[in-house]
């Protein structure tokens, strides 16, 4: 299986801050990477697919980049509704695998 | 806009079979290019992909569960199902059904908690 490693596991930030989350794949996955946002008690929500394509309806303060093994999700100007846990997921090979999550907390 | 809703028993006894159904609305389960996934999440833990079935007829499963899992489509009822045999406490989780139209999983049900306990 392809292992997905996210860092940091948690980050404390303030409204208006820029936050960057990284995801590393244990082997190359080209651009087959998605990012999800999950709030407590809710289903995940697709934010970015194909490493850098923003899902319809997702604010432009979110962006994704990377290819191969190293990827980033960036949130510019963090908003109150952005405090959540974020997961990366590879769709290059079966089984699909997720990172362990990064919790974005209020400082 | 596709909407999904899971249903099934909330409590399953060890060694028995977990069966969940996902009702699809707002679109046909036979729509070309769709794949229907099951994903689970134990409390406080990351997401785990269980498997998927596509309208093309292909299915893929997580090898860690493959011997116990079946995912099937019921086009007459516009729903798909998950069957997981010989469950243990380790199978206790929130189970999500979801739809995938591209490389990301873009539609999710609200999730249903299944507890394995005697």
Interface residues (C-beta under 8 A of the other chain):
Chain A: X1 X32 X34 X36 X42 X43 X44 X45 X46 X48 X49 X50 X55 X87 X89 X91 X94 X95 X96 X97 X98 X99 X100 X101
Chain B: X37 X46 X47 X48 X49 X51 X60 X61 X62 X63 X64 X96 X98 X102 X103 X104 X105 X106 X108 X109 X110 X111
